[in-house]
């Protein structure tokens, strides 16, 4: 994700972002991801200010965080996270990670790039590696009230894209949550394996 308007929206709201509570479904899914990975190496893709990375570190995982917002990377580093500035296009490794955690980050990429990003994630995972994907449900592409760019997918679109990228879906959870912009949106959380 390299949309300047989206990055600017996050840059000025780091503290607000940190105050957004995770819905119970996401807390449970994050814990299930950590348990499935064990003590392996995780890529927190679109890591934001590093809250999830911090959780994984406390669970004994090794974590590399990647985000396109400099203010998020700085905050994560200040809190002990191995955070790097970069975009989804910087996922170029092969069989490197035991898990990739993409929590509400890939929704900032254009729809046409989604299959390519999923393929790169699949390639970066070790065989049998764990993939967590969180997205907002819906249709179309637009900007929200904070000027962030969003791509919305239906459950069927997401599941089809994951299977076409070579993933085996293990668990799907849906729910409703309040985000940074204050709106309540439907979401999907998927746990899959390479």
C-alpha positions in Angstrom: 0.0 0.0 0.0 1.6 3.2 -1.1 -1.4 5.5 -1.4 -0.2 8.9 0.0 -3.6 10.0 1.2 -4.1 6.8 3.2 -0.6 7.1 4.7 -1.2 10.7 5.6 -4.5 9.8 7.3 -2.7 7.3 9.5 0.3 9.6 10.1 -1.8 12.1 12.0 -3.8 9.5 13.9 -1.3 7.1 15.5 -2.6 7.7 19.1 -6.2 7.4 17.9 -5.4 4.2 16.1 -4.0 2.7 19.2 -7.2 3.4 21.1 -9.4 1.4 18.7 -10.5 -1.8 20.6 -10.2 -5.1 18.8 -13.5 -7.0 18.5 -13.6 -10.3 20.5 -13.6 -12.3 17.3 -10.3 -10.7 16.3 -8.7 -11.2 19.7 -9.6 -14.9 19.5 -8.4 -15.2 15.9 -5.1 -13.5 16.7 -4.5 -16.0 19.5 -5.4 -18.9 17.3 -2.9 -17.7 14.7 -0.1 -17.4 17.4 -0.9 -20.8 18.7 -0.8 -22.3 15.2 2.6 -20.7 14.4 4.1 -21.8 17.7 7.6 -20.3 18.2 8.2 -19.6 14.5 9.0 -16.4 12.5 6.0 -14.2 11.6 5.7 -11.4 9.1 3.2 -8.8 10.4 2.2 -7.3 7.0 0.7 -3.8 7.3 1.6 -3.9 10.9 0.4 -0.4 11.9 2.0 0.8 15.1 2.9 -2.7 16.1 0.2 -3.7 18.6 -0.2 -7.2 17.1 3.5 -7.6 16.7 3.9 -6.8 20.4 1.3 -9.5 21.2 3.2 -12.1 19.1 6.5 -11.2 20.8 4.9 -11.7 24.2 3.7 -15.1 23.0 7.3 -16.1 22.2 7.2 -15.7 18.4 9.9 -14.0 16.4 8.4 -11.1 14.4 9.3 -8.9 11.5 6.8 -6.0 10.9 6.3 -4.2 7.6 4.2 -1.0 7.1 4.1 1.9 4.7 3.4 4.6 7.3 6.7 6.0 8.7 4.9 7.1 11.9 3.7 3.6 12.5 7.1 2.1 11.9 8.7 4.6 14.3 6.1 3.8 17.0 6.6 0.0 16.6 10.4 0.3 16.8 10.2 2.5 19.9 8.3 -0.4 21.5 10.8 -3.1 20.7 9.4 -4.4 17.4 11.6 -5.2 14.4 9.7 -2.9 12.1 10.6 -1.9 8.6 9.2 0.7 6.2 7.8 -1.0 3.1 4.8 -1.9 1.0 3.1 -5.2 0.0 5.5 -5.3 -3.0 8.4 -5.7 -0.6 7.2 -9.3 0.2 9.8 -11.0 -2.0 11.0 -13.9 0.2 10.7 -17.6 -0.6 9.8 -20.1 2.2 10.9 -17.6 4.8 8.0 -17.3 7.3 6.1 -19.8 9.5 3.2 -17.3 9.5 2.1 -14.1 7.8 -0.4 -11.9 9.6 -2.3 -9.4 7.4 -4.8 -7.8 9.6 -6.9 -5.2 7.8 -4.0 -4.1 5.7 -4.5 -5.7 2.2 -7.8 -3.8 2.0 -5.8 -0.7 1.1 -4.4 -2.3 -2.1 -6.3 -2.0 -5.4 -8.5 -5.0 -6.3 -6.5 -5.8 -9.4 -3.3 -6.3 -7.2 -5.0 -8.6 -4.6 -4.2 -12.0 -6.4 -0.6 -10.9 -6.9 -0.1 -10.0 -3.3 -1.7 -13.3 -2.2 0.7 -15.2 -4.5 3.7 -13.4 -2.9 2.5 -14.2 0.6 2.0 -17.9 -0.4 5.5 -17.9 -1.8 7.0 -16.2 1.3 5.5 -18.9 3.6 7.2 -22.1 4.4 5.2 -25.2 3.3 2.2 -25.5 5.7 2.8 -22.0 7.0 -0.1 -20.1 8.6 -1.8 -17.1 7.0 -4.2 -14.8 8.8 -6.2 -12.4 6.6 -8.6 -9.8 8.0 -10.7 -7.6 5.6 -13.8 -5.5 5.6 -16.7 -7.1 3.8 -18.5 -5.3 1.0 -18.2 -4.4 -2.7 -16.4 -1.8 -4.7 -13.5 0.5 -4.0 -13.7 3.9 -2.4 -12.3 6.3 0.2 -13.7 6.5 3.7 -14.4 9.6 5.9 -10.7 9.8 6.8 -9.6 9.8 3.1 -8.2 6.2 3.3 -8.4 4.1 0.2 -10.4 0.8 0.6 -11.1 -2.2 -1.5 -14.1 -4.3 -0.3 -14.6 -8.0 -1.0 -17.4 -10.5 -0.5 -16.8 -13.7 1.4 -17.0 -15.7 -1.8 -14.4 -13.5 -3.6 -12.0 -13.8 -0.7 -12.3 -17.6 -0.4 -12.0 -18.0 -4.2 -8.9 -15.8 -4.3 -7.2 -17.7 -1.4 -7.9 -21.1 -3.0 -6.6 -19.9 -6.4 -3.4 -18.6 -4.7 -2.8 -22.2 -3.3 -4.1 -21.7 0.3 -6.2 -24.2 2.2 -8.8 -22.4 4.4 -8.9 -23.7 7.9 -11.3 -21.3 9.6 -13.5 -18.3 8.7 -15.1 -15.9 11.2 -17.3 -12.9 10.4 -18.5 -10.1 12.6 -19.1 -6.4 12.9 -16.7 -3.9 14.4 -16.1 -0.1 14.9 -13.0 1.2 13.2 -10.9 4.3 13.3 -13.4 6.3 11.3 -16.1 5.5 13.8 -18.3 3.5 11.4 -19.4 0.0 12.1 -18.4 -2.4 9.3 -18.8 -6.1 8.6 -15.5 -8.0 8.6 -14.1 -11.4 7.8 -11.2 -13.2 9.5 -9.6 -16.1 7.7 -7.1 -18.6 9.0 -5.4 -20.6 6.2 -2.4 -22.7 5.4 0.1 -22.6 2.5 
